[in-house]
Amino acid sequence: MTTPPAPLLTAQSLHVTFPGRHGTAPARAVDGVELDIRAGEIVALVGESGCGKTTLARALLGLVTPTAGHISFGGQRLTYTSRALKSYRRRAQLVLQDPSGSLNPRHTVYDAVAEGLRIHGHDGDEREAVAQALSRAGLRPPERFFLRYPHELSGGQRQRVVIAGALVLGPELIVADEPVASLDASVRGEILSLLLRLRDELGLAALVVTHDLGLAWNIADRVAVMYLGRIVETGAVEQVLMAPRHPYTQALLSVAPESTGEAVVLTGEPPDPTRIPSGCRFHARCQILASGEAEAAGVAGACRTRDLEVLAGGGGAQVACHWARTRVTT
């Protein structure tokens, strides 16, 4: 039996808590997360707005300092000195969802892509590095784009420039936060195909943050579903999206455009990291508890009062749900 390679990135017992203001409770945005990402692997982090996925992504990049827990990259624990973070950000890059907001309208494409090289004191041929990054991002011939400004480009071309800016430093991991959310449907597939090609050609790992399960299906090797600061279901994309076990995952899938079944309308309030309930953190909105199925399975009391352990960060299908664990098939 082949031993799987060591993770490129590991988050262990990660917490990010923001202090309350004006007497409000602190917000536990990330509340004990374990997550691994391996070289050449695309992981989709899925959940509705307010679940903590963007905060988790920013913490993984060192843009937010965790309250507790730690992150390791390439086997080395991340420290938060400016020198260590600068070195880390050569290897792990962020791609934002809004290319128009990410690009300075007064900078040419060349300057936008070269910015990272200049910040990190690149001592090679800058022009060659910029051209290579643009070419890898699908802007060919690259020299045709050097002197153009963001307003002269289409939305898809602007997103490719943002991706080129991330690639120019030769990272091993990119974190893409809703990378196609602002693009037309006709362009979305091109950008997703580009990310897949970069994985295959460069061995690039990616964490793709999204609320779109269709995107996760098209691009991810593995899916992590997040709710109220924790990952509640994780596994290979086929396991999670074809046979979801957590009621929250089932509800998200039921309202996806590709779904042919009846939509599950969640009741109650959306996630509020200042008010994490006792028991399963989803129980107040859970359609299984509301329907009586959890009562019939003998776990309704546990759903309301007993918290579930944090899921491990490695591979394999896992679910944080009392009811789902009564339905193990052989």
C-alpha positions as MATLAB code, in Angstrom:
seq = 'MTTPPAPLLTAQSLHVTFPGRHGTAPARAVDGVELDIRAGEIVALVGESGCGKTTLARALLGLVTPTAGHISFGGQRLTYTSRALKSYRRRAQLVLQDPSGSLNPRHTVYDAVAEGLRIHGHDGDEREAVAQALSRAGLRPPERFFLRYPHELSGGQRQRVVIAGALVLGPELIVADEPVASLDASVRGEILSLLLRLRDELGLAALVVTHDLGLAWNIADRVAVMYLGRIVETGAVEQVLMAPRHPYTQALLSVAPESTGEAVVLTGEPPDPTRIPSGCRFHARCQILASGEAEAAGVAGACRTRDLEVLAGGGGAQVACHWARTRVTT';
ca = [
       0.000    0.000    0.000;
       1.427    3.366   -1.081;
       1.796    5.973    1.649;
       0.161    9.254    0.592;
       2.522   12.229    0.313;
       2.820   14.579    3.260;
       0.475   17.571    3.070;
       1.795   20.786    1.576;
      -0.330   22.847    3.977;
      -1.760   21.792    7.324;
      -4.029   23.714    9.664;
      -4.273   22.285   13.170;
      -6.882   23.303   15.753;
      -7.215   26.653   14.026;
      -9.280   29.363   15.726;
      -9.880   32.959   14.683;
     -11.937   35.011   17.139;
     -12.731   38.681   16.641;
     -13.416   40.715   19.803;
     -16.916   42.076   20.283;
     -17.687   45.766   20.051;
     -19.903   47.902   22.235;
     -20.673   45.032   24.593;
     -21.374   42.391   21.918;
     -20.043   38.857   22.208;
     -16.814   37.911   20.406;
     -17.239   36.376   16.952;
     -15.780   32.874   16.644;
     -15.317   33.070   12.880;
     -13.093   29.980   12.704;
     -13.769   27.666   15.595;
     -11.419   24.719   15.517;
     -10.558   23.692   11.963;
      -8.308   20.886   10.802;
      -7.442   20.983    7.101;
      -4.776   19.492    4.851;
      -3.983   20.400    1.252;
      -1.554   18.299   -0.747;
       0.657   19.347   -3.646;
      -1.277   19.279   -6.906;
      -4.629   18.980   -5.126;
      -7.601   21.308   -5.535;
      -9.784   21.562   -2.439;
     -13.121   23.405   -2.611;
     -14.170   25.141    0.606;
     -17.956   25.467    0.378;
     -20.549   27.260    2.485;
     -23.028   30.110    2.570;
     -22.120   33.695    3.424;
     -21.120   34.146    7.064;
     -19.889   30.601    7.624;
     -16.245   31.669    8.062;
     -14.736   30.379    4.841;
     -13.133   33.675    3.739;
     -11.676   34.234    7.232;
     -10.260   30.711    7.153;
      -8.727   31.334    3.724;
      -7.123   34.572    4.888;
      -5.775   32.853    8.003;
      -4.229   30.111    5.874;
      -2.376   32.797    3.912;
      -1.139   34.566    7.041;
      -3.311   37.621    6.345;
      -5.175   37.020    9.614;
      -3.315   35.846   12.706;
      -5.033   32.861   14.351;
      -6.218   33.210   17.932;
      -5.158   29.617   18.569;
      -3.789   26.678   16.638;
      -1.162   26.809   13.939;
      -0.430   26.410   10.237;
       2.410   24.426    8.695;
       3.616   24.718    5.105;
       6.072   22.291    3.576;
       6.566   20.762    7.003;
       7.576   24.080    8.612;
       5.386   25.828   11.145;
       4.365   29.323   10.059;
       5.555   32.180   12.234;
       4.252   35.728   12.058;
       7.373   37.838   11.788;
       7.413   40.135    8.761;
      10.368   38.270    7.276;
       8.722   34.855    7.655;
       5.422   36.078    6.217;
       7.141   37.697    3.251;
       8.921   34.439    2.482;
       5.689   32.470    2.894;
       3.778   34.728    0.515;
       6.170   33.868   -2.299;
       4.944   30.288   -1.956;
       1.249   30.879   -1.250;
      -0.670   33.473   -3.247;
      -4.192   34.925   -3.131;
      -6.545   35.357   -6.104;
      -9.508   37.610   -5.308;
     -12.980   37.388   -6.809;
     -13.207   40.902   -8.218;
     -10.439   41.523  -10.761;
     -11.553   45.131  -11.247;
     -11.012   45.843   -7.554;
      -7.752   43.864   -7.463;
      -6.047   45.834  -10.249;
      -4.907   49.441   -9.962;
      -6.559   51.253  -12.896;
      -3.456   53.454  -13.272;
      -1.084   50.522  -13.676;
      -0.455   48.745  -16.938;
      -0.791   44.984  -17.117;
       2.997   44.720  -17.075;
       3.306   46.739  -13.854;
       0.425   44.848  -12.217;
       2.110   41.495  -12.816;
       5.615   42.772  -12.032;
       4.558   44.240   -8.670;
       5.174   41.023   -6.753;
       8.619   40.613   -8.314;
       9.565   44.120   -7.216;
       8.256   43.666   -3.684;
      10.266   40.482   -3.265;
      13.441   41.794   -4.892;
      13.475   39.489   -7.917;
      16.995   39.393   -9.311;
      16.261   37.652  -12.611;
      14.930   38.953  -15.922;
      11.736   40.794  -14.942;
      10.405   41.086  -18.486;
      10.844   37.370  -19.118;
       9.149   36.453  -15.808;
       6.163   38.705  -16.538;
       5.819   37.336  -20.065;
       5.951   33.754  -18.803;
       3.300   34.410  -16.147;
       0.952   36.075  -18.644;
       1.456   33.242  -21.104;
       0.693   30.631  -18.435;
      -2.454   32.554  -17.556;
      -3.581   32.308  -21.180;
      -2.772   35.850  -22.350;
      -0.802   35.239  -25.539;
       1.263   36.689  -27.002;
       2.049   38.286  -23.637;
       3.801   41.315  -25.110;
       0.493   42.416  -26.651;
      -0.870   43.005  -23.126;
       2.139   44.708  -21.507;
       1.017   48.311  -22.061;
      -2.722   47.822  -21.765;
      -4.750   49.072  -18.797;
      -7.440   47.145  -16.901;
     -10.305   49.132  -18.470;
      -9.132   47.990  -21.914;
      -9.612   44.319  -21.008;
     -12.611   42.050  -20.715;
     -13.596   40.635  -17.329;
     -12.045   37.287  -18.163;
      -8.807   38.920  -19.297;
      -8.637   40.965  -16.082;
      -9.030   37.780  -14.027;
      -6.221   36.192  -16.041;
      -4.000   39.189  -15.228;
      -4.765   38.687  -11.519;
      -3.876   35.004  -11.855;
      -0.664   35.931  -13.711;
       0.237   38.246  -10.828;
      -0.115   35.287   -8.467;
       1.870   32.953  -10.735;
       4.821   35.270  -11.367;
       6.487   34.369   -8.059;
       6.244   30.634   -8.740;
       3.962   29.715   -5.818;
       3.155   26.172   -4.756;
      -0.356   27.074   -3.550;
      -2.983   29.577   -4.600;
      -6.046   30.466   -2.592;
      -8.824   31.603   -4.919;
     -11.743   33.359   -3.209;
     -14.819   33.053   -5.468;
     -12.534   33.245   -8.537;
     -15.330   33.291  -11.144;
     -18.209   34.866   -9.193;
     -18.014   38.190  -11.045;
     -17.632   36.666  -14.520;
     -20.142   35.877  -17.232;
     -21.141   32.245  -17.547;
     -19.357   31.983  -20.892;
     -16.039   32.961  -19.283;
     -16.347   30.937  -16.074;
     -15.513   27.666  -17.788;
     -12.374   29.139  -19.340;
     -11.018   30.270  -15.968;
     -11.847   26.936  -14.335;
     -10.092   25.111  -17.188;
      -7.093   27.367  -16.656;
      -6.893   26.451  -12.957;
      -7.067   22.756  -13.837;
      -4.333   23.174  -16.446;
      -2.088   24.965  -13.943;
      -2.561   22.098  -11.519;
      -1.635   19.545  -14.170;
       1.301   21.441  -15.695;
       2.832   23.038  -12.606;
       1.687   20.721   -9.810;
       0.004   23.773   -8.297;
      -2.226   23.201   -5.277;
      -5.323   25.339   -4.790;
      -7.927   26.112   -2.185;
     -11.008   27.408   -4.014;
     -13.458   29.247   -1.765;
     -16.983   29.178   -3.144;
     -20.690   28.976   -2.391;
     -21.215   27.298   -5.779;
     -21.362   23.512   -5.561;
     -21.391   23.265   -9.354;
     -17.992   24.947   -9.415;
     -16.736   22.518   -6.779;
     -17.947   19.583   -8.889;
     -16.143   20.869  -11.984;
     -12.804   21.666  -10.431;
     -12.177   20.040   -7.045;
     -10.515   16.809   -6.012;
     -11.872   17.181   -2.497;
     -14.619   19.229   -0.844;
     -14.817   20.695    2.664;
     -18.243   22.028    3.669;
     -18.132   24.754    6.321;
     -20.859   25.917    8.673;
     -20.553   28.402   11.534;
     -16.786   28.247   11.866;
     -16.302   24.503   11.429;
     -15.973   21.980    8.640;
     -19.020   19.727    8.952;
     -18.434   17.378    6.021;
     -15.399   16.553    3.935;
     -14.340   13.975    1.402;
     -13.663   13.330   -2.273;
     -15.845   15.463   -4.513;
     -17.812   12.422   -5.730;
     -18.512   11.261   -2.178;
     -19.697   14.605   -0.867;
     -21.669   15.857   -3.847;
     -23.200   12.594   -5.062;
     -23.994   11.127   -1.638;
     -24.058   14.007    0.878;
     -24.500   12.889    4.475;
     -24.792   16.133    6.431;
     -28.242   17.799    6.283;
     -26.554   21.133    5.579;
     -24.735   19.727    2.530;
     -27.995   18.160    1.375;
     -29.746   21.533    1.682;
     -27.022   23.340   -0.269;
     -27.188   20.753   -3.048;
     -30.971   20.883   -3.215;
     -30.934   24.529   -4.318;
     -28.062   24.187   -6.808;
     -29.145   24.973  -10.391;
     -28.344   21.400  -11.455;
     -30.601   19.860   -8.789;
     -33.704   18.001   -9.980;
     -35.139   17.258   -6.531;
     -37.205   19.331   -4.141;
     -35.417   22.331   -2.663;
     -34.772   22.311    1.068;
     -35.614   25.713    2.540;
     -33.651   26.250    5.731;
     -35.522   27.915    8.565;
     -34.095   29.989   11.395;
     -31.305   32.529   11.314;
     -28.230   32.292    9.073;
     -24.867   31.631   10.729;
     -23.947   34.098   13.482;
     -20.429   33.536   14.873;
     -21.308   35.548   17.991;
     -24.087   33.082   18.904;
     -22.892   29.511   18.514;
     -25.543   27.196   19.989;
     -24.993   24.226   22.259;
     -25.111   20.811   20.653;
     -24.765   20.523   16.896;
     -24.300   24.059   15.618;
     -26.720   23.398   12.739;
     -29.555   21.932   14.808;
     -31.714   25.078   14.968;
     -32.049   25.065   11.161;
     -31.859   21.325   10.545;
     -34.582   19.855    8.336;
     -33.890   16.364    9.704;
     -34.522   17.469   13.275;
     -37.599   19.454   12.236;
     -39.093   16.496   10.342;
     -38.815   14.088   13.295;
     -36.264   11.826   11.584;
     -33.623   12.590   14.192;
     -36.148   11.764   16.945;
     -36.949    8.452   15.257;
     -33.241    7.673   15.058;
     -32.865    8.383   18.785;
     -30.418   11.270   18.406;
     -32.617   14.376   18.743;
     -31.426   15.012   22.298;
     -27.794   14.693   21.239;
     -28.394   17.073   18.329;
     -29.614   19.753   20.746;
     -27.097   19.266   23.552;
     -23.950   17.383   22.507;
     -21.296   19.059   20.391;
     -19.449   17.059   17.764;
     -15.699   16.692   17.626;
     -13.647   18.622   15.086;
     -13.180   16.611   11.907;
      -9.647   15.459   11.135;
      -7.841   17.311    8.382;
      -6.771   14.391    6.201;
      -8.485   12.492    3.426;
     -11.457   10.164    3.656;
     -15.142   10.945    3.966;
     -16.062   12.458    7.348;
     -19.208   14.050    8.702;
     -20.024   15.964   11.900;
     -23.670   14.918   12.341;
     -25.264   12.683   14.982;
     -28.056   11.606   12.612;
     -25.752   10.829    9.661;
     -23.682    8.553   11.862;
     -26.710    6.377   12.580;
     -27.082    5.733    8.847;
     -23.780    4.017    8.062;
     -24.239    1.504    5.275;
     -22.223   -1.603    4.716;
];
